[in-house]
């Protein structure tokens, strides 16, 4: 809407006067204020002259008071204004509908959001409970490690004592087994073949372990328990010098190769087996047993390693898992 150039207020077409030289308009009641020199200075020359003419009555009264919106280039048509106003109202109405729809969606989401919050709270409680359980299990795990270590130490100690009880025993592999044989006779016959003198009173016991199996063509070993360890060591030394025994008609049959070893506990036998497997795989040259203990050496000039437990196997040959643990 147009404004009065004197008071600055908006005016209507029925209460306005327009300059005949420029597009400026004024309130009819503000025309008299031009008599004030201060306000007259604020007007352009054409407007000041025209308004003085109106005041002095040199021109017609109402015919020259043209409406403010008759020919003004800044004129705003009321119809366009109402159209824009209706468009604004329509847009506001649409925005209200969108806001209402948004509120409805939020109202629907609120229960789901509350359920999610509850689930998160429950999960936090579960996590706290799990953390508490984990802390308890850590304490139990430390205790179990100590107990496992103690059990292992007891097993090793028991194995050492058991091996010490076998310190006078020998195992002889490869002597042919005869039906209804005299095992003492077979043993003493083998002693003669290798040149070792063993008196009957030096042999506490001689036997073949386990049951005889006709389908098994491999003879059972002969277990010999002697009275002294020194005698056992002498027998081991002589037997390793003469592994092959000559054929003797009417007595001991041909035995292409006979092995004599120290008798080992089950633990030490499995330990020796695993040690040999790893040594063969990694091309270590020497694996042997002496006084119930397992030894290995990579080459002739290398350092001798003692194998007491499965952990020693892993530390010497590497940390590869073994198929058959010793314990």
ROGU-235995 format. One record per residue (C-alpha): residue in one letter; z, y, x. Coordinates in nm, 4 decimals, decimal comma. Each point is the difference from the previous one (the first is absolute). Layout:
   residuo          w          v          u
         A          Z          Y          X
...
This chain:
   residuo          w          v          u
         X     0,0000     0,0000     0,0000
         X    -0,0681     0,3621     0,1074
         X     0,2774     0,2294     0,1229
         X     0,0599     0,3703    -0,0476
         X    -0,0744     0,1957     0,3191
         X     0,2941     0,2353    -0,0641
         X     0,2914    -0,2224    -0,1108
         X    -0,1306    -0,3341     0,1271
         X     0,0731    -0,1811    -0,3275
         X    -0,2428    -0,2242    -0,1844
         X    -0,1821     0,1557    -0,2917
         X    -0,2060    -0,1032    -0,2998
         X    -0,3441     0,1152    -0,1044
         X     0,1408     0,2006    -0,2937
         X     0,2378     0,2034     0,2145
         X    -0,2157     0,1004     0,2960
         X    -0,2171     0,2761     0,1394
         X    -0,2764    -0,0696     0,2532
         X    -0,1339     0,2423     0,2590
         X    -0,3619     0,0935    -0,0669
         X    -0,0878    -0,0123     0,3712
         X     0,1869    -0,3113     0,1240
         X     0,1448    -0,3188    -0,1524
         X     0,3635     0,1138     0,0154
         X     0,1966    -0,0029    -0,3252
         X     0,3226     0,1622    -0,1209
         X     0,2491    -0,0137    -0,2837
         X    -0,0633     0,2711    -0,2583
         X     0,3621     0,1084     0,0246
         X    -0,0268     0,0182     0,3816
         X    -0,2848     0,2561    -0,0137
         X     0,2470     0,2888    -0,0540
         X     0,1755    -0,0888     0,3283
         X    -0,3040     0,1304     0,1904
         X     0,1408     0,3473    -0,0540
         X     0,2586    -0,0939     0,2645
         X    -0,1568     0,1031     0,3368
         X     0,1686    -0,2895     0,1842
         X    -0,1576    -0,2619    -0,2263
         X    -0,3307     0,1839    -0,0117
         X    -0,0264    -0,0321     0,3786
         X     0,0087    -0,3799    -0,0376
         X    -0,3233    -0,0014    -0,2010
         X    -0,3563     0,0142     0,1179
         X    -0,1828     0,3286    -0,0534
         X    -0,2159    -0,1298    -0,2839
         X     0,2976    -0,1441    -0,1850
         X     0,2081     0,3161     0,0459
         X    -0,2838     0,2232    -0,1260
         X    -0,0738    -0,2272    -0,2943
         X     0,3619    -0,0224    -0,1098
         X     0,0432     0,3791     0,0258
         X    -0,3066     0,0354    -0,2181
         X     0,1568    -0,2294    -0,2594
         X     0,3245     0,1935     0,0082
         X    -0,1738     0,3379    -0,0354
         X    -0,2047    -0,1260    -0,2963
         X    -0,3408     0,0788     0,1535
         X    -0,1378    -0,3312    -0,1205
         X     0,0214    -0,1913    -0,3266
         X     0,3297    -0,1634    -0,0916
         X    -0,0526    -0,3649    -0,0742
         X    -0,3677    -0,0504     0,0578
         X     0,0311     0,0341     0,3737
         X     0,3074    -0,2243     0,0248
         X    -0,1950    -0,3148     0,0781
         X     0,1794    -0,3317    -0,0266
         X     0,1228    -0,1388     0,3282
         X    -0,1993    -0,3204    -0,0330
         X    -0,3206     0,1448    -0,1415
         X    -0,1957     0,0286     0,3230
         X     0,2445    -0,0685     0,2811
         X    -0,1309    -0,2429     0,2606
         X     0,3594    -0,1327     0,0386
         X     0,0130    -0,0789    -0,3691
         X     0,1549    -0,3433    -0,0924
         X    -0,1340    -0,1515    -0,3180
         X     0,2908    -0,1244    -0,2205
         X    -0,1968    -0,3160    -0,0951
         X    -0,0288    -0,1149     0,3640
         X     0,3654     0,0749     0,0553
         X     0,1030    -0,2161    -0,2962
         X    -0,2275    -0,2813     0,1211
         X     0,1652     0,0052     0,3400
         X     0,3413     0,0129    -0,1622
         X    -0,0796    -0,3028    -0,2135
         X    -0,1275    -0,1840     0,3100
         X     0,3253     0,0787     0,1809
         X     0,1994    -0,1249    -0,2987
         X    -0,2071    -0,3187    -0,0105
         X     0,0567    -0,0559     0,3722
         X     0,3727     0,0552    -0,0409
         X     0,0023    -0,2465    -0,2901
         X    -0,1828    -0,2575     0,2126
         X     0,2472     0,0549     0,2818
         X     0,2855    -0,0581    -0,2445
         X    -0,1603    -0,3257    -0,1096
         X    -0,0416    -0,1076     0,3616
         X     0,3619     0,0887     0,0750
         X     0,1137    -0,1981    -0,3046
         X    -0,2078    -0,2989     0,1132
         X     0,1458     0,0318     0,3504
         X     0,3511     0,0104    -0,1447
         X    -0,0749    -0,3110    -0,2058
         X    -0,1251    -0,1827     0,3085
         X     0,3061     0,1083     0,1952
         X     0,2210    -0,1212    -0,2842
         X    -0,1752    -0,3378     0,0169
         X     0,0306    -0,0124     0,3794
         X     0,3676     0,0891     0,0007
         X     0,1263    -0,3492    -0,1018
         X    -0,2311    -0,1638     0,2553
         X     0,1200     0,2428     0,2667
         X     0,3618    -0,0713    -0,0886
         X    -0,0722    -0,3738     0,0237
         X    -0,1558     0,0523     0,3448
         X     0,3020     0,2000     0,1116
         X     0,2265    -0,2806    -0,1217
         X    -0,2075    -0,2574     0,1875
         X     0,0180     0,2087     0,3168
         X     0,3777     0,0252    -0,0395
         X     0,0215    -0,3768    -0,0504
         X    -0,2163    -0,0569     0,3076
         X     0,2225     0,2294     0,2043
         X     0,3012    -0,2020    -0,1096
         X    -0,1817    -0,3220     0,0878
         X    -0,0931     0,1373     0,3424
         X     0,3605     0,1018     0,0612
         X     0,1152    -0,3479    -0,1010
         X    -0,2586    -0,1592     0,2285
         X     0,1039     0,2227     0,2886
         X     0,3594    -0,1066    -0,0552
         X    -0,1045    -0,3660    -0,0031
         X    -0,2100     0,0498     0,3133
         X     0,2969     0,1503     0,1811
         X     0,2090    -0,2999    -0,1018
         X    -0,2751    -0,2366     0,1121
         X    -0,0216     0,1784     0,3351
         X     0,3652    -0,0741     0,0543
         X    -0,0530    -0,3608    -0,1085
         X    -0,3068    -0,0244     0,2238
         X     0,1986     0,1117     0,3029
         X     0,2652    -0,2553    -0,0866
         X    -0,2666    -0,2700    -0,0417
         X    -0,1490     0,0851     0,3384
         X     0,3402    -0,0413     0,1608
         X     0,0523    -0,3286    -0,1837
         X    -0,3469    -0,1265     0,0958
         X     0,0708     0,0862     0,3610
         X     0,3309    -0,1862    -0,0158
         X    -0,1652    -0,3018    -0,1643
         X    -0,2712    -0,0046     0,2660
         X     0,2601     0,0174     0,2755
         X     0,1868    -0,2898    -0,1606
         X    -0,3214    -0,2033    -0,0271
         X    -0,0832     0,0657     0,3633
         X     0,3528    -0,0904     0,1071
         X    -0,0102    -0,3186    -0,2079
         X    -0,3419    -0,0881     0,1408
         X     0,1243     0,0507     0,3566
         X     0,2958    -0,2294    -0,0623
         X    -0,2262    -0,2587    -0,1626
         X    -0,2402     0,0205     0,2936
         X     0,2877    -0,0426     0,2406
         X     0,0902    -0,3234    -0,1789
         X    -0,3548    -0,1202     0,0746
         X     0,0149     0,0899     0,3680
         X     0,0032    -0,3688     0,1062
         X    -0,2806    -0,1083    -0,2366
         X    -0,3665    -0,0776     0,0689
         X    -0,3045    -0,0420    -0,2228
         X    -0,2743    -0,2360     0,1209
         X    -0,3407     0,0242    -0,1737
         X    -0,2873    -0,2451     0,0412
         X     0,1720    -0,3356     0,0622
         X    -0,1746    -0,2504    -0,2290
         X     0,2129    -0,1300    -0,2844
         X     0,0178    -0,3765    -0,0567
         X     0,1170    -0,1852    -0,3064
         X     0,3610    -0,1162     0,0364
         X     0,0102     0,1544     0,3448
         X     0,3068     0,0446     0,2165
         X     0,0061     0,3763     0,0539
         X     0,2424    -0,0338     0,2939
         X    -0,2401    -0,2386     0,1662
         X    -0,2970     0,2358    -0,0519
         X     0,2004     0,2876     0,1460
         X     0,1173    -0,1879     0,3105
         X    -0,3502    -0,1322     0,0531
         X    -0,1277     0,3579     0,0043
         X     0,2788     0,0954     0,2451
         X    -0,1242    -0,2650     0,2389
         X    -0,3576     0,1298    -0,0296
         X     0,0966     0,3505     0,1080
         X     0,2452    -0,1149     0,2649
         X     0,3240     0,1215    -0,1566
         X     0,3062    -0,2197     0,0173
         X     0,1976     0,0136    -0,3224
         X     0,2863    -0,2417    -0,0482
         X     0,0780    -0,1314    -0,3433
         X     0,3353     0,1767     0,0004
         X    -0,1796     0,3317     0,0676
         X    -0,1869    -0,0224    -0,3328
         X     0,2397     0,0830    -0,2821
         X    -0,2615    -0,0635    -0,2681
         X    -0,3767    -0,0571    -0,0313
         X    -0,1842     0,0106    -0,3358
         X    -0,3139     0,1033    -0,1824
         X     0,0738     0,2598    -0,2727
         X    -0,1290    -0,0336    -0,3559
         X    -0,1558    -0,2906    -0,1834
         X    -0,2876    -0,2053     0,1335
         X    -0,3310     0,0753    -0,1723
         X    -0,2730    -0,2650     0,0225
         X    -0,2694     0,2507    -0,0940
         X     0,1033     0,2337     0,2797
         X    -0,1708    -0,1050     0,3241
         X     0,2034     0,2440     0,2063
         X     0,3194    -0,1624     0,1332
         X     0,3334     0,1553    -0,0766
         X     0,1731     0,1686     0,2946
         X     0,2869    -0,1668     0,1806
         X     0,3253     0,1974     0,0135
         X     0,2260    -0,0725     0,2972
         X     0,3553     0,1251     0,0396
         X     0,1259    -0,0240     0,3591
         X     0,3485     0,0404     0,1336
         X    -0,0667     0,2941     0,2332
         X    -0,2299     0,3013     0,0019
         X    -0,0812    -0,0513     0,3686
         X    -0,1364    -0,3437    -0,0827
         X    -0,2101     0,1495    -0,2782
         X    -0,1414     0,2654     0,2348
         X    -0,0905    -0,2660     0,2584
         X    -0,1781    -0,2012    -0,2664
         X    -0,1938     0,3094    -0,1175
         X    -0,1089     0,0804     0,3549
         X    -0,1250    -0,3519     0,0710
         X    -0,1791    -0,0353    -0,3323
         X    -0,1937     0,3246     0,0500
         X    -0,1217    -0,1183     0,3394
         X    -0,1296    -0,3279    -0,1449
         X    -0,1236     0,0687    -0,3521
         X    -0,2472    -0,2899     0,0052
         X     0,1304    -0,3549     0,0003
         X    -0,2122    -0,2940     0,1234
         X    -0,0708    -0,2937    -0,2187
         X     0,2515    -0,2823     0,0319
         X    -0,1074    -0,3287    -0,1572
         X     0,2591    -0,1611    -0,2244
         X     0,2284     0,2982    -0,0112
         X    -0,0607     0,3680    -0,0860
         X    -0,3521     0,0521    -0,1302
         X    -0,2338     0,2565     0,1412
         X     0,1247     0,3536    -0,0703
         X    -0,2643     0,2488     0,1156
         X     0,2404     0,2921    -0,0016
         X     0,3764     0,0083    -0,0533
         X     0,2030     0,3190    -0,0407
         X     0,3711     0,0385     0,0644
         X     0,1739     0,3137    -0,1248
         X     0,3442     0,1349    -0,0538
         X     0,1234    -0,0643    -0,3488
         X     0,0092     0,3255    -0,1976
         X     0,1629     0,1141    -0,3204
         X    -0,2216     0,0630    -0,3022
         X     0,0306     0,3747     0,0564
         X    -0,1076    -0,0280     0,3644
         X    -0,2879    -0,2378    -0,0840
         X    -0,1446     0,2488    -0,2471
         X     0,0614     0,2804     0,2480
         X    -0,1877    -0,1921     0,2700
         X    -0,2860    -0,0757    -0,2396
         X    -0,0431     0,3657    -0,0978
         X     0,0266     0,1089     0,3618
         X    -0,2760    -0,2409     0,1033
         X    -0,2248     0,1170    -0,2850
         X     0,0367     0,3644     0,1000
         X    -0,0355    -0,0750     0,3706
         X    -0,3210    -0,1934    -0,0618
         X    -0,1387     0,2734    -0,2229
         X     0,0730     0,2731     0,2561
         X    -0,0892    -0,2189     0,3017
         X     0,3422    -0,0201     0,1605
         X    -0,0146    -0,2815     0,2554
         X     0,3516    -0,1421     0,0088
         X     0,2413    -0,1124    -0,2732
         X     0,2877    -0,2350     0,0783
         X     0,3538    -0,1045    -0,0921
         X     0,2968    -0,0281     0,2326
         X     0,3557    -0,0805    -0,1059
         X    -0,0883     0,0608    -0,3644
         X    -0,1473     0,3468     0,0587
         X    -0,3642     0,1014    -0,0476
         X    -0,1788     0,1927     0,2767
         X    -0,3471     0,1582     0,0262
         X    -0,1979     0,1689     0,2750
         X    -0,3439     0,1615    -0,0226
         X    -0,1159    -0,0822     0,3549
         X     0,1484    -0,1517     0,3120
         X     0,1188     0,3298     0,1428
         X     0,1152     0,1602    -0,3252
         X     0,3542     0,0320    -0,1290
         X     0,1616    -0,2924    -0,1832
         X     0,0972     0,0725    -0,3622
         X     0,2778    -0,1827    -0,1850
         X    -0,0570    -0,0732    -0,3703
         X     0,3261    -0,0361    -0,1926
         X    -0,1004     0,1129    -0,3508
         X    -0,3058     0,0853    -0,2049
         X     0,0623     0,3672     0,0780
         X    -0,0537    -0,0857     0,3665
         X    -0,3386    -0,1512    -0,0901
         X    -0,0998     0,3210    -0,1778
         X     0,1198     0,2198     0,2852
         X    -0,1742    -0,2075     0,2692
         X    -0,3286    -0,0793    -0,1753
         X    -0,0144     0,2836    -0,2541
         X     0,1137     0,0608    -0,3575
         X    -0,2517    -0,2307    -0,1733
         X     0,1658    -0,1890    -0,2882
         X     0,0495    -0,3731     0,0564
         X    -0,1086    -0,2540    -0,2578
         X     0,3083    -0,2199     0,0343
         X     0,3153     0,1911     0,0893
         X     0,2520    -0,1814     0,2120
         X     0,2897     0,0716    -0,2364
